[in-house]
Amino acid sequence: MSDFRQIEFYKPNSHKYQLLPFRFTKLDDQSYVVTNLAGEFVVLPKELIPRLINHNLSDDNSFYVELRARHFLVDQSTAIARDLLAIKLRSRYDRLADFTSLHMFVVTLRCEHSCHYCQVSRKSADKLQFDMSLADADAALGLALRSPSPAIKIEFQGGEPLLNFGLIQHIVREAKRHGAGKRLAFVIATNLALVDREMLAFCYEHDINISTSLDGPRDLHNANRPRPGNDSYEKTIAGIRMAREFLGKDKVSALMTTTEASLDRIKDIVDEYVSQDFAVIFLRPLSPHGFAIKTKAYMRYNTDRWLDFYREGLEYIIALNKQGIALTEFYASTILAKMFTSRDPGFVDLMSPSGIGIAAVIYNYDGYVYASDESRMMAEVGDQHFQLGHVRHNSYGDIFLSPKLIEPLEDSFAYSNPMCHDCAFEPYCGADPVFHWALYKDHVGRKPESEFCRRNMAIFRHLITLMESDPFVRRLFLKWANKC
Amino acid sequence: MLKLSGRIDPIRQREDARTALLTITTDPSLPVGIRDRFALLTDQPRDVTGYGAQLVSNSLEPIESPLPDATIYQLPNHFNYLKSGDIVYIDASRQFLNTLFRKGSHHNSILLTEQCNSYCLMCSQPPKKIDDSYLLRRALELIKLIPKDAQRLGFTGGEPTLYGDSLIELIKQTKLQLPCTSVDLLSNGRRFKDKEFARRFGAIKHPDCTIAVPVYSDDPVRHDYVVQALGAFDETIQGILNLKRFGQKVEIRIVLHRQTIDRLVQTCEFICRNLLFVDHVALMGLEITGFTRANLDLLWIDPYDYKDTLSEAVHILTSYGLNTSVYNHQLCVVNRDVEGSCCKSISDWKNEYLESCASCTRKCECGGFFSSSKLYKHSSHITPFV
């Protein structure tokens, strides 16, 4: 019908376009990945990059339409891109306004295990020396509930927190008494060796989650986690069963510590998680031994070995999903959430600004407040750099506005850091001032030398490459992104 | 297909015969004081007075005389679906009847205007430039008559927001008259680019009103082309943002045809990235009526040929947790992974099945066809499940 106009009528009259802020990096020999402020990405053939930048890309090109729709460029046909981009960017940083949501309480340093990679446990029976006092617990809880966050998660840590279960009960009850108006959640990080029915009945009553440790099959787990009787694995598995019986399957999750001994055992580890019926596995970076071993060559060697371990693990997990076994890899899913959504999943090790203090904070057994779990471990080996104050001797303002927190946050904000600022993967990455301080004694570090940077860049590239080459993986990753 | 409007033949028309909204009744002995609000449905003229009209439904038997002193119309057979409680509009001068509300149907839709500021390639209700504001006034009257327990009501056009604040008044009255009725309003959303207008609409605080707005592409040029209106994409997106800002429920609708299917997956990604806060997304099969028939060559694609694209689109939307529905598709032309999102969406009065569907074991789960699809064009891959 002549009444209707052709699509050409709706195209812009002019070939001029404006570029919106974006960054790009090489993906492989043929292609580049471009990312916008909101973390959306497009993989482009190499030769299109100069054309795009020199304003020579024609609107007949299908990539032109793609880039316009994903807010990399604007032309006469639309002006809404800036508004949408602004909304997405605001969503990404939304959680900053809520401030600290995760509050970790080290209720005791005592532990009946003696894992060699752990710097923060004591075999002492002296309760007074290594247990958190009631007064410190109450003061810490007061700080936690002062957080503007509408949702407060309290995580009990150790040592082995079940050794001081009475204090856990006290804190949970007090939190509920004083925390009306907050959405409260509780989790106990425990090896489960000491768990009993009374404890689990209490967990059920107060809706407490269990996060346990499972390093892999029996021999690996028991080698990593020595305890009297050498039965850590048996105790953990029995504990998982009992906890699931009381609390339901979804309330019990497991974390793996990666040691050198893990690196050749990825399939065994994944199989163990599958046979124990876990839906999520977290292939964690190598335990850094409290950053004790810091020679660059050693770090680099270990990063490479870990990356091989990670890639092999991810490949195996994808293959399992193809067979219909639903298993999610947590590290990938936090990154994918940032690639596919405007949410920040709030994984403390991969946030910018850094999550230290403002996403998570830790109250140590002795009442000292640290910006992160790693910073209290650093303190154990003599560096108090991230000690923010004491729960009874300092006010909320002293602690959370301490220059010891604000400065590393400002220093390490990736968007304004050298090299990070230009990096296409900055929207997916985080800042880790504690890691960089431990190695370089500054909060930023030198990115070409940073193993944090090397490790994450390699993963970002790997995830995008996997998705681009296999539609099944893209579908799977989209699900992971939204689960996280 | 039910015919919702048509001529009625006067058997006897009193001089005071009224043009009015009347509720159908079969009770000839209603209290005299309220009879003028009713049309008496009967198989023979009744010797009763005071009803707004008598509608004689039996055309086979001869009309008995003498006739009572009342306005009496002969109802053609195609109106024999009318039941007690339905609401009709009788135009005495044109001797015309419109069925406006069918009690018990979930598909009552009230046309508010035939005017529109878009000119969509596949419009099922081609716009007319006429003053039809009587439709809005009639709707205001109608909502007072609709029973309070009606579950759903639709308002449609044309483009209802062209009425501006009068539309807001209608929705407000609907909330007051029918507080328990869920309301759908079809709009292209462009008028809501005016933040103040969106604010006033949101301020109605209707407890269950959804504005269904079409977004045909993530590509502004393509969207503007489909709706044949320059700048419409930006206005619609801005409108959705404004509506959500003021707490208004919004559904996004995408009609699937050859001009939208190529970017359907990207369009769904766009919705998930930019408009994740909408309340529902509906992916809709093409109705072969209005402009669609004129533009059929431009628009037609067999649903069987885009079934993988549809699966991908549904996968994306549901992965992001968006409420997703697939409307107007038959189960035999979608992949299994889409079945869970398929709805029986076609309004009951224009919903049919093919002869070959008779043997299908899943017919009762299937949404079937538009009457127009059956008549003019449907997938050539319709295969009964056996």
Interface residues (C-beta under 8 A of the other chain):
Chain A: M1 D3 F4 R5 Q6 I7 F9 Y10 K11 P12 A38 E40 D59 V65 E66 R68 A69 R70 S77 T78 A79 I80 D83 L84 I87 K88 F340 T341 S342 R475 L478 K479 A481 N482
Chain B: Y119 L121 D218 D219 P220 V221 R222 D224 Y225 Q228 L230 F233 D234 I237 Q238 L241 R263 Q266 F270 C272 R273 N274 L276 F291 A294 N295 H315 I316 S319 Y320 G321
